Every structure is written in C-alpha cells, then in structure tokens.
C-alpha cells in the first residue's frame, strides 16, 4: 500500500501545503503534482458534482505524480462517502458541519477499522487501495488507522465544545470555517470582523495547545503571516474555480479596455 504522505509529515512535525479543486478532471491533479510543491490536493466534494468513478480517477492521477488526495464531505452522508473515498485511494478526509462531540466522534469512527480495539465502523471490502485484494489484512487495518482526519470547526456549538472535540482520539487536524461560523451566529458574510477573528484565534491557539494541527486556508502567500505568527504549519492555498474566475475577470477587463480604447 502507498505511504500516506500527509500522515508521515504530521508524524515528523513538518509543515504541509495543499490546494483545493472543484474539478473532477484528473489532469488537474497531475498538473498540481508536476508543480512539485504540494503534499496533497483537496477535492472539495462538499461543493462540487461528482460520481464515485471520479474518486477512483482522481486518485489514479495522484498516484502518477506521487501526491496525496484529501476529500471534503458533507456531514449528512459522511460515513458512506468517506469509506468510498478511502477505498478509491484518498488518504485524508475533511468532515464539514460537525456541531458537537458526538458528531465529531462519529466522523472519526467512520474511517477507523472495525476492530474491538479501534472501535471504528470501516469493515472489510474490496478496495482500490488494497490493489484489488479483499482487505481485512493487518496492512489494511494499519492503512485505516493512518487515514488523516480533519474536522471543520465552523459552528458555535462546536467552538463551545472545542476542547472535548480535540480530546477525541483520532482527530488529527482542524480547519476553521469563518464563513459558516458567521452565518451560524447570525452575522452572515462577516467572517473578518474582530469578534469572529477573535474566535478563530481561540480555535487555533487551543488546537496548538492540545497538539492537534490547525490548518489555514489562504488566497495568497502574504496571507500566511498572521497564521505563521500563531504557530500554524499547515496551509491550503487557492481553489481552481476561483483562480480561473479571477484570471478571466482581470485579464478580460484589461483586454476589453485595450480593444475599446483602440476603436
């Protein structure tokens, strides 16, 4: 079975870098891998349309360029989708919309092996990551133990129970969700007001205190400074859809201005 690159970097204390994609075109993953800069690609399945076949193909592309895949999934179908994604070859899962300790614990259990010691819910099955084997071997169990679990902290109730959530065995990383949080507390679209930035700071500092790696999502490199100053080591920069939109908007306007100026 393939080495879980993100897991190994977490074990060694190294920083990590990723980017987001909405596209299911495998060549996008290959292009990111060929850049030689990223540890993993996050497929934002919570937002994008996809089929289960797409999950297999994304992971095939990642294997070609030796890069890991993470999937971000809705809470409602989290156990089914997480297990299908892991079977396809995803080595980390980001769970959205956890409200409390019980929901967070169920997310962890959904990826861990169904053994008496692990207490997980992932049983034996024929999966891609077993290279067409039926599974259930010690290597299969170890692989499920190595799946990196990240939780979105984006609801007030989850912030209120943050320390208890971080104490759940198997929670490896946390991503702050300012947009969801601002909507949740009745201040939609105000993710950067001082009140909410203070909650973000509390979440990050509490994660570091508890030994759980907080990740920051940023749009440009200079945005990293405030998080580096807080001790954050893990970053995800950019999203394919928004990169494309911004390029088309900026360059289309510049070209249109030139064309109309020459009339």
LOLUMRO-342014 format. One record per residue (C-alpha): residue number from 0; residue in three letters; chain; x, y, z. Coordinates in steps of 0.001 Angstrom, whole numbers, plus 524288, in hexadecimal, padded with zeros to 5 digits. Example, Ala and Ser with C-alpha at 12.3 -4.5 7.8 and 13.67 -1.06 7.14 Angstrom:
BEGIN
<pt i="0" aa="ALA" ch="A" u="8300C" v="7EE6C" w="81E78"/>
<pt i="1" aa="SER" ch="A" u="83566" v="7FBDC" w="81BE4"/>
! end
This chain:
BEGIN
<pt i="0" aa="UNK" ch="A" u="80000" v="80000" w="80000"/>
<pt i="1" aa="UNK" ch="A" u="80466" v="80DF2" w="7FD4F"/>
<pt i="2" aa="UNK" ch="A" u="80A97" v="81639" w="807DD"/>
<pt i="3" aa="UNK" ch="A" u="80173" v="82071" w="80D7C"/>
<pt i="4" aa="UNK" ch="A" u="80984" v="82CA8" w="80AC5"/>
<pt i="5" aa="UNK" ch="A" u="8016E" v="835B6" w="81360"/>
<pt i="6" aa="UNK" ch="A" u="801B6" v="82C1F" w="81EB7"/>
<pt i="7" aa="UNK" ch="A" u="81083" v="82ADE" w="81DD7"/>
<pt i="8" aa="UNK" ch="A" u="81228" v="839A6" w="81DC1"/>
<pt i="9" aa="UNK" ch="A" u="8095A" v="83B06" w="8299B"/>
<pt i="10" aa="UNK" ch="A" u="81152" v="830C3" w="830C8"/>
<pt i="11" aa="UNK" ch="A" u="81E13" v="837B6" w="82DBB"/>
<pt i="12" aa="UNK" ch="A" u="818D9" v="8452D" w="8311D"/>
<pt i="13" aa="UNK" ch="A" u="81B53" v="84A78" w="8237F"/>
<pt i="14" aa="UNK" ch="A" u="812C3" v="8551F" w="81D8B"/>
<pt i="15" aa="UNK" ch="A" u="80938" v="85180" w="812BA"/>
<pt i="16" aa="UNK" ch="A" u="803D9" v="8585B" w="806D0"/>
<pt i="17" aa="UNK" ch="A" u="7F7C3" v="85563" w="7FEBF"/>
<pt i="18" aa="UNK" ch="A" u="7EE29" v="85B6E" w="7F543"/>
<pt i="19" aa="UNK" ch="A" u="7DFB1" v="85997" w="7F260"/>
<pt i="20" aa="UNK" ch="A" u="7D8CA" v="854AD" w="7E63D"/>
<pt i="21" aa="UNK" ch="A" u="7CA87" v="85412" w="7E233"/>
<pt i="22" aa="UNK" ch="A" u="7CD9F" v="84DC2" w="7D51A"/>
<pt i="23" aa="UNK" ch="A" u="7CD26" v="83F0E" w="7D374"/>
<pt i="24" aa="UNK" ch="A" u="7D635" v="83F6E" w="7C7A7"/>
<pt i="25" aa="UNK" ch="A" u="7E1C4" v="836E5" w="7CBD6"/>
<pt i="26" aa="UNK" ch="A" u="7EB5A" v="83EE9" w="7C3C5"/>
<pt i="27" aa="UNK" ch="A" u="7E983" v="84A2E" w="7CD50"/>
<pt i="28" aa="UNK" ch="A" u="7EED9" v="84174" w="7D821"/>
<pt i="29" aa="UNK" ch="A" u="7FA31" v="83D7C" w="7CF71"/>
<pt i="30" aa="UNK" ch="A" u="7FD4A" v="84BCA" w="7CC88"/>
<pt i="31" aa="UNK" ch="A" u="7FD82" v="84EEB" w="7DB10"/>
<pt i="32" aa="UNK" ch="A" u="8064B" v="8433E" w="7DD95"/>
<pt i="33" aa="UNK" ch="A" u="80FA4" v="84735" w="7D2C3"/>
<pt i="34" aa="UNK" ch="A" u="81154" v="85466" w="7D976"/>
<pt i="35" aa="UNK" ch="A" u="818F4" v="84CC1" w="7E3B2"/>
<pt i="36" aa="UNK" ch="A" u="814BA" v="85597" w="7EEE9"/>
<pt i="37" aa="UNK" ch="A" u="80895" v="84F99" w="7F4EF"/>
<pt i="38" aa="UNK" ch="A" u="80709" v="84444" w="7FE63"/>
<pt i="39" aa="UNK" ch="A" u="7F8CE" v="841AE" w="7FB42"/>
<pt i="40" aa="UNK" ch="A" u="7ED2E" v="84678" w="7F36F"/>
<pt i="41" aa="UNK" ch="A" u="7E022" v="848D3" w="7FA12"/>
<pt i="42" aa="UNK" ch="A" u="7D474" v="8451B" w="7F1C0"/>
<pt i="43" aa="UNK" ch="A" u="7C97B" v="84D89" w="7F709"/>
<pt i="44" aa="UNK" ch="A" u="7BEB2" v="8438F" w="7F51A"/>
<pt i="45" aa="UNK" ch="A" u="7B5D1" v="84AFB" w="7FE60"/>
<pt i="46" aa="UNK" ch="A" u="7B40B" v="8550A" w="7F38C"/>
<pt i="47" aa="UNK" ch="A" u="7B6BC" v="84E33" w="7E6A9"/>
<pt i="48" aa="UNK" ch="A" u="7AF0C" v="84434" w="7DEB6"/>
<pt i="49" aa="UNK" ch="A" u="7B5B7" v="8370D" w="7DD70"/>
<pt i="50" aa="UNK" ch="A" u="7B3A2" v="82879" w="7DBE1"/>
<pt i="51" aa="UNK" ch="A" u="7BA2B" v="81D61" w="7E326"/>
<pt i="52" aa="UNK" ch="A" u="7C1C0" v="81A5F" w="7D6B0"/>
<pt i="53" aa="UNK" ch="A" u="7C79A" v="82808" w="7D784"/>
<pt i="54" aa="UNK" ch="A" u="7CD4B" v="824D4" w="7E4D4"/>
<pt i="55" aa="UNK" ch="A" u="7D4A0" v="8192F" w="7DF2B"/>
<pt i="56" aa="UNK" ch="A" u="7D9C7" v="8213F" w="7D3D3"/>
<pt i="57" aa="UNK" ch="A" u="7DE4E" v="82C8D" w="7DC3A"/>
<pt i="58" aa="UNK" ch="A" u="7E622" v="8232A" w="7E494"/>
<pt i="59" aa="UNK" ch="A" u="7EBEE" v="81C66" w="7D8A9"/>
<pt i="60" aa="UNK" ch="A" u="7F0D3" v="829A1" w="7D406"/>
<pt i="61" aa="UNK" ch="A" u="7F661" v="82CCA" w="7E16F"/>
<pt i="62" aa="UNK" ch="A" u="7FDCD" v="81FFB" w="7E1AC"/>
<pt i="63" aa="UNK" ch="A" u="8042B" v="82330" w="7D498"/>
<pt i="64" aa="UNK" ch="A" u="80A27" v="82FB0" w="7DA23"/>
<pt i="65" aa="UNK" ch="A" u="80C2E" v="82AAB" w="7E81C"/>
<pt i="66" aa="UNK" ch="A" u="80302" v="833DE" w="7EF09"/>
<pt i="67" aa="UNK" ch="A" u="7F86C" v="8312F" w="7F928"/>
<pt i="68" aa="UNK" ch="A" u="7E9DA" v="833BE" w="7F80F"/>
<pt i="69" aa="UNK" ch="A" u="7E0CF" v="83953" w="8027C"/>
<pt i="70" aa="UNK" ch="A" u="7D209" v="839D8" w="80117"/>
<pt i="71" aa="UNK" ch="A" u="7C91C" v="843CA" w="807A5"/>
<pt i="72" aa="UNK" ch="A" u="7BBA0" v="83E20" w="809EB"/>
<pt i="73" aa="UNK" ch="A" u="7AE2D" v="841C9" w="80EF6"/>
<pt i="74" aa="UNK" ch="A" u="7AA3E" v="83CFD" w="81C59"/>
<pt i="75" aa="UNK" ch="A" u="79D73" v="836E9" w="817D5"/>
<pt i="76" aa="UNK" ch="A" u="7A3E1" v="82C01" w="80FE5"/>
<pt i="77" aa="UNK" ch="A" u="7B11E" v="82C4C" w="8167C"/>
<pt i="78" aa="UNK" ch="A" u="7B2B5" v="81DE8" w="819CE"/>
<pt i="79" aa="UNK" ch="A" u="7AEE4" v="818D9" w="80C59"/>
<pt i="80" aa="UNK" ch="A" u="7B6D9" v="822CE" w="804A8"/>
<pt i="81" aa="UNK" ch="A" u="7C2BF" v="82221" w="80D9F"/>
<pt i="82" aa="UNK" ch="A" u="7C394" v="81365" w="80C3D"/>
<pt i="83" aa="UNK" ch="A" u="7C1B9" v="813D1" w="7FD84"/>
<pt i="84" aa="UNK" ch="A" u="7CC2C" v="81E5C" w="7FC53"/>
<pt i="85" aa="UNK" ch="A" u="7D5CE" v="816DC" w="804B9"/>
<pt i="86" aa="UNK" ch="A" u="7D327" v="80AE6" w="7FC78"/>
<pt i="87" aa="UNK" ch="A" u="7D663" v="812ED" w="7F05E"/>
<pt i="88" aa="UNK" ch="A" u="7E36D" v="81702" w="7F621"/>
<pt i="89" aa="UNK" ch="A" u="7E0ED" v="82397" w="7FDA6"/>
<pt i="90" aa="UNK" ch="A" u="7E9E8" v="823F1" w="80971"/>
<pt i="91" aa="UNK" ch="A" u="7E36E" v="82EE5" w="8110A"/>
<pt i="92" aa="UNK" ch="A" u="7D592" v="8338E" w="81375"/>
<pt i="93" aa="UNK" ch="A" u="7D0A5" v="84115" w="81740"/>
<pt i="94" aa="UNK" ch="A" u="7C35F" v="84056" w="81DD7"/>
<pt i="95" aa="UNK" ch="A" u="7BA9A" v="84C55" w="81CF0"/>
<pt i="96" aa="UNK" ch="A" u="7AFC3" v="8514F" w="825D7"/>
<pt i="97" aa="UNK" ch="A" u="7B2A2" v="84A35" w="83292"/>
<pt i="98" aa="UNK" ch="A" u="7AA72" v="85049" w="83D47"/>
<pt i="99" aa="UNK" ch="A" u="7AEF3" v="8490D" w="84974"/>
<pt i="100" aa="UNK" ch="A" u="7B766" v="83E72" w="84F83"/>
<pt i="101" aa="UNK" ch="A" u="7AE4B" v="83370" w="84B93"/>
<pt i="102" aa="UNK" ch="A" u="7AE68" v="83725" w="83D39"/>
<pt i="103" aa="UNK" ch="A" u="7BD27" v="83913" w="83D4C"/>
<pt i="104" aa="UNK" ch="A" u="7BF27" v="82BB4" w="84384"/>
<pt i="105" aa="UNK" ch="A" u="7B694" v="82553" w="8393C"/>
<pt i="106" aa="UNK" ch="A" u="7BECF" v="82B6D" w="82E78"/>
<pt i="107" aa="UNK" ch="A" u="7CB1C" v="82557" w="8340F"/>
<pt i="108" aa="UNK" ch="A" u="7C46D" v="81832" w="835E5"/>
<pt i="109" aa="UNK" ch="A" u="7BFC0" v="81827" w="827CD"/>
<pt i="110" aa="UNK" ch="A" u="7CDA9" v="8170A" w="8229B"/>
<pt i="111" aa="UNK" ch="A" u="7D414" v="80EB0" w="82D0A"/>
<pt i="112" aa="UNK" ch="A" u="7D46C" v="7FFC9" w="82BFD"/>
<pt i="113" aa="UNK" ch="A" u="7C960" v="7F7F4" w="831E4"/>
<pt i="114" aa="UNK" ch="A" u="7D164" v="7F11C" w="83C55"/>
<pt i="115" aa="UNK" ch="A" u="7CF1C" v="7EF71" w="84AD8"/>
<pt i="116" aa="UNK" ch="A" u="7DAD5" v="7F80F" w="84DCD"/>
<pt i="117" aa="UNK" ch="A" u="7D861" v="802CE" w="843BF"/>
<pt i="118" aa="UNK" ch="A" u="7C9B8" v="803B5" w="84557"/>
<pt i="119" aa="UNK" ch="A" u="7C800" v="80820" w="83751"/>
<pt i="120" aa="UNK" ch="A" u="7BD83" v="80560" w="82D38"/>
<pt i="121" aa="UNK" ch="A" u="7C5B2" v="80274" w="8211B"/>
<pt i="122" aa="UNK" ch="A" u="7C4D0" v="7F3F4" w="81E3D"/>
<pt i="123" aa="UNK" ch="A" u="7CB03" v="7EB07" w="81434"/>
<pt i="124" aa="UNK" ch="A" u="7C8CB" v="7ED48" w="805BC"/>
<pt i="125" aa="UNK" ch="A" u="7CEFA" v="7EC84" w="7F85E"/>
<pt i="126" aa="UNK" ch="A" u="7D51A" v="7F9DF" w="7F6A3"/>
<pt i="127" aa="UNK" ch="A" u="7DE7E" v="8008D" w="7ED3D"/>
<pt i="128" aa="UNK" ch="A" u="7E80A" v="8037C" w="7F820"/>
<pt i="129" aa="UNK" ch="A" u="7E9B2" v="7F4E4" w="7FAA4"/>
<pt i="130" aa="UNK" ch="A" u="7EDB2" v="7F30F" w="7EC63"/>
<pt i="131" aa="UNK" ch="A" u="7E19E" v="7EAD0" w="7E9BE"/>
<pt i="132" aa="UNK" ch="A" u="7E34F" v="7E28D" w="7F5D7"/>
<pt i="133" aa="UNK" ch="A" u="7D78D" v="7DF98" w="7FE48"/>
<pt i="134" aa="UNK" ch="A" u="7DD60" v="7E6BA" w="809F1"/>
<pt i="135" aa="UNK" ch="A" u="7DCD3" v="7E357" w="81843"/>
<pt i="136" aa="UNK" ch="A" u="7EB73" v="7E0FA" w="8194D"/>
<pt i="137" aa="UNK" ch="A" u="7F40C" v="7E78C" w="82369"/>
<pt i="138" aa="UNK" ch="A" u="7F8D7" v="7F0CC" w="818D0"/>
<pt i="139" aa="UNK" ch="A" u="7EA9D" v="7F44C" w="815D8"/>
<pt i="140" aa="UNK" ch="A" u="7E800" v="7F734" w="82435"/>
<pt i="141" aa="UNK" ch="A" u="7F478" v="7FF47" w="82566"/>
<pt i="142" aa="UNK" ch="A" u="7F0C6" v="80710" w="8194D"/>
<pt i="143" aa="UNK" ch="A" u="7E3A4" v="80ABE" w="81F43"/>
<pt i="144" aa="UNK" ch="A" u="7EA6A" v="80EAF" w="82BD9"/>
<pt i="145" aa="UNK" ch="A" u="7F31C" v="817CA" w="823EC"/>
<pt i="146" aa="UNK" ch="A" u="7E811" v="81F0F" w="81D0F"/>
<pt i="147" aa="UNK" ch="A" u="7E96B" v="82D56" w="82101"/>
<pt i="148" aa="UNK" ch="A" u="7DCFD" v="832E6" w="826F3"/>
<pt i="149" aa="UNK" ch="A" u="7DA8F" v="84188" w="82632"/>
<pt i="150" aa="UNK" ch="A" u="7CE8F" v="84839" w="82BAA"/>
<pt i="151" aa="UNK" ch="A" u="7C89B" v="85530" w="827CA"/>
<pt i="152" aa="UNK" ch="A" u="7C61E" v="85D5A" w="833E4"/>
<pt i="153" aa="UNK" ch="A" u="7BBB7" v="8668E" w="82EDB"/>
<pt i="154" aa="UNK" ch="A" u="7B019" v="865F6" w="83818"/>
<pt i="155" aa="UNK" ch="A" u="7AEA6" v="86D27" w="84504"/>
<pt i="156" aa="UNK" ch="A" u="7AB13" v="8608C" w="84BFC"/>
<pt i="157" aa="UNK" ch="A" u="7B7A1" v="85A2E" w="846EF"/>
<pt i="158" aa="UNK" ch="A" u="7BF96" v="865C2" w="84BD3"/>
<pt i="159" aa="UNK" ch="A" u="7B8E0" v="86494" w="8590B"/>
<pt i="160" aa="UNK" ch="A" u="7BCE2" v="8562A" w="85997"/>
<pt i="161" aa="UNK" ch="A" u="7CA15" v="85808" w="852FA"/>
<pt i="162" aa="UNK" ch="A" u="7D2D3" v="8528C" w="85D9F"/>
<pt i="163" aa="UNK" ch="A" u="7CA87" v="8464C" w="85EDF"/>
<pt i="164" aa="UNK" ch="A" u="7CA93" v="84498" w="85009"/>
<pt i="165" aa="UNK" ch="A" u="7D960" v="845E2" w="84F97"/>
<pt i="166" aa="UNK" ch="A" u="7DA83" v="83B8A" w="85A3F"/>
<pt i="167" aa="UNK" ch="A" u="7D411" v="83150" w="8516C"/>
<pt i="168" aa="UNK" ch="A" u="7DE81" v="82757" w="84DA0"/>
<pt i="169" aa="UNK" ch="A" u="7E0BC" v="827E3" w="83EFA"/>
<pt i="170" aa="UNK" ch="A" u="7DDFC" v="83642" w="83C83"/>
<pt i="171" aa="UNK" ch="A" u="7EA65" v="83A3E" w="83551"/>
<pt i="172" aa="UNK" ch="A" u="7E7A4" v="847AB" w="82FAC"/>
<pt i="173" aa="UNK" ch="A" u="7DDDF" v="852DA" w="83032"/>
<pt i="174" aa="UNK" ch="A" u="7D9C8" v="85CD3" w="82618"/>
<pt i="175" aa="UNK" ch="A" u="7D303" v="86936" w="82A99"/>
<pt i="176" aa="UNK" ch="A" u="7C6C4" v="86C98" w="822C6"/>
<pt i="177" aa="UNK" ch="A" u="7C46C" v="87B10" w="8243A"/>
<pt i="178" aa="UNK" ch="A" u="7B9C9" v="87C17" w="819EB"/>
<pt i="179" aa="UNK" ch="A" u="7B144" v="87180" w="81FEA"/>
<pt i="180" aa="UNK" ch="A" u="7B3E7" v="87692" w="82D99"/>
<pt i="181" aa="UNK" ch="A" u="7AFDF" v="8846B" w="82A1D"/>
<pt i="182" aa="UNK" ch="A" u="7A333" v="87F6F" w="82434"/>
<pt i="183" aa="UNK" ch="A" u="7A0E9" v="87650" w="82FB1"/>
<pt i="184" aa="UNK" ch="A" u="7A15A" v="8817E" w="8398B"/>
<pt i="185" aa="UNK" ch="A" u="798A1" v="88A52" w="8315B"/>
<pt i="186" aa="UNK" ch="A" u="7A337" v="892C4" w="82B1B"/>
<pt i="187" aa="UNK" ch="A" u="7A426" v="88D36" w="81D52"/>
<pt i="188" aa="UNK" ch="A" u="7AF47" v="89212" w="814D9"/>
<pt i="189" aa="UNK" ch="A" u="7B674" v="89853" w="82052"/>
<pt i="190" aa="UNK" ch="A" u="7C12E" v="88E2C" w="82224"/>
<pt i="191" aa="UNK" ch="A" u="7CBB9" v="89888" w="823D6"/>
<pt i="192" aa="UNK" ch="A" u="7C586" v="8A128" w="82E31"/>
<pt i="193" aa="UNK" ch="A" u="7CD6B" v="8A205" w="83AF6"/>
<pt i="194" aa="UNK" ch="A" u="7C3B7" v="899B5" w="842AA"/>
<pt i="195" aa="UNK" ch="A" u="7C4F0" v="88E3A" w="83947"/>
<pt i="196" aa="UNK" ch="A" u="7D393" v="88FC8" w="83743"/>
<pt i="197" aa="UNK" ch="A" u="7D504" v="88EA1" w="845F9"/>
<pt i="198" aa="UNK" ch="A" u="7CDAF" v="881AE" w="845C7"/>
<pt i="199" aa="UNK" ch="A" u="7D677" v="87CEC" w="83AB7"/>
<pt i="200" aa="UNK" ch="A" u="7E261" v="8807B" w="842E7"/>
<pt i="201" aa="UNK" ch="A" u="7DCBD" v="87907" w="84E7E"/>
<pt i="202" aa="UNK" ch="A" u="7DA6E" v="86CF0" w="84605"/>
<pt i="203" aa="UNK" ch="A" u="7E833" v="86D11" w="84083"/>
<pt i="204" aa="UNK" ch="A" u="7EEBB" v="86F6C" w="84D95"/>
<pt i="205" aa="UNK" ch="A" u="7E6A0" v="864C8" w="85419"/>
<pt i="206" aa="UNK" ch="A" u="7EA14" v="85B0C" w="8495D"/>
<pt i="207" aa="UNK" ch="A" u="7F88D" v="85DC4" w="84AFA"/>
<pt i="208" aa="UNK" ch="A" u="7F772" v="85C93" w="859C0"/>
<pt i="209" aa="UNK" ch="A" u="7F0A5" v="84F70" w="85829"/>
<pt i="210" aa="UNK" ch="A" u="7FA54" v="84A3A" w="84E0F"/>
<pt i="211" aa="UNK" ch="A" u="7F09E" v="84A35" w="842BC"/>
<pt i="212" aa="UNK" ch="A" u="7F5AF" v="8508D" w="83656"/>
<pt i="213" aa="UNK" ch="A" u="7EDB0" v="85C6F" w="831E9"/>
<pt i="214" aa="UNK" ch="A" u="7EDC2" v="85F37" w="8234A"/>
<pt i="215" aa="UNK" ch="A" u="7EBB6" v="86C90" w="81D29"/>
<pt i="216" aa="UNK" ch="A" u="7E521" v="86ED2" w="8100A"/>
<pt i="217" aa="UNK" ch="A" u="7EAD5" v="87AA8" w="80914"/>
<pt i="218" aa="UNK" ch="A" u="7E9BB" v="88151" w="7FBDF"/>
<pt i="219" aa="UNK" ch="A" u="7F78F" v="8866D" w="7FA4B"/>
<pt i="220" aa="UNK" ch="A" u="804C9" v="883E4" w="800D7"/>
<pt i="221" aa="UNK" ch="A" u="80514" v="890A3" w="8088A"/>
<pt i="222" aa="UNK" ch="A" u="7F88A" v="88C68" w="80F74"/>
<pt i="223" aa="UNK" ch="A" u="8007E" v="88201" w="81683"/>
<pt i="224" aa="UNK" ch="A" u="807BD" v="88B5B" w="81F81"/>
<pt i="225" aa="UNK" ch="A" u="7FD41" v="88D06" w="829EA"/>
<pt i="226" aa="UNK" ch="A" u="7FBDC" v="87E41" w="82AC1"/>
<pt i="227" aa="UNK" ch="A" u="80A74" v="87B9F" w="82AF4"/>
<pt i="228" aa="UNK" ch="A" u="80B66" v="88530" w="8364B"/>
<pt i="229" aa="UNK" ch="A" u="8016B" v="87CCD" w="83D8D"/>
<pt i="230" aa="UNK" ch="A" u="80932" v="87058" w="83B08"/>
<pt i="231" aa="UNK" ch="A" u="80172" v="86AB0" w="82FA7"/>
<pt i="232" aa="UNK" ch="A" u="8094A" v="86165" w="826FE"/>
<pt i="233" aa="UNK" ch="A" u="7FEDE" v="85C88" w="81D9F"/>
<pt i="234" aa="UNK" ch="A" u="7F935" v="8647B" w="8126A"/>
<pt i="235" aa="UNK" ch="A" u="7F01C" v="862D9" w="806E3"/>
<pt i="236" aa="UNK" ch="A" u="7F11B" v="86D54" w="7FC80"/>
<pt i="237" aa="UNK" ch="A" u="7E7B4" v="87040" w="7F17B"/>
<pt i="238" aa="UNK" ch="A" u="7DC58" v="8694D" w="7EAD6"/>
<pt i="239" aa="UNK" ch="A" u="7DBF6" v="86602" w="7DC6A"/>
<pt i="240" aa="UNK" ch="A" u="7CE9A" v="86C2F" w="7D9ED"/>
<pt i="241" aa="UNK" ch="A" u="7D1F2" v="87916" w="7E071"/>
<pt i="242" aa="UNK" ch="A" u="7DF80" v="879A7" w="7DA42"/>
<pt i="243" aa="UNK" ch="A" u="7D925" v="87802" w="7CCE1"/>
<pt i="244" aa="UNK" ch="A" u="7CE92" v="88204" w="7CFE2"/>
<pt i="245" aa="UNK" ch="A" u="7D84A" v="88C4A" w="7D4A5"/>
<pt i="246" aa="UNK" ch="A" u="7E15E" v="88A55" w="7C900"/>
<pt i="247" aa="UNK" ch="A" u="7D62F" v="88B79" w="7BF5D"/>
<pt i="248" aa="UNK" ch="A" u="7D0BF" v="8977B" w="7C632"/>
<pt i="249" aa="UNK" ch="A" u="7DDAF" v="89ED0" w="7C74E"/>
<pt i="250" aa="UNK" ch="A" u="7E340" v="89B79" w="7B9FC"/>
<pt i="251" aa="UNK" ch="A" u="7D639" v="89C62" w="7B2FB"/>
<pt i="252" aa="UNK" ch="A" u="7D438" v="8AA28" w="7B828"/>
<pt i="253" aa="UNK" ch="A" u="7E21F" v="8AE2C" w="7B484"/>
<pt i="254" aa="UNK" ch="A" u="7E07A" v="8A8E1" w="7A6C1"/>
<pt i="255" aa="UNK" ch="A" u="7D303" v="8AED8" w="7A528"/>
<pt i="256" aa="UNK" ch="A" u="7D833" v="8BC1F" w="7A975"/>
<pt i="257" aa="UNK" ch="A" u="7E32D" v="8BB3B" w="79F6D"/>
<pt i="258" aa="UNK" ch="A" u="7DA08" v="8B6FE" w="7948C"/>
<pt i="259" aa="UNK" ch="A" u="7D006" v="8C1B9" w="7971E"/>
<pt i="260" aa="UNK" ch="A" u="7DABA" v="8CBFA" w="798CA"/>
<pt i="261" aa="UNK" ch="A" u="7DFAD" v="8C89F" w="78B0D"/>
<pt i="262" aa="UNK" ch="A" u="7D253" v="8CAAF" w="78495"/>
! end
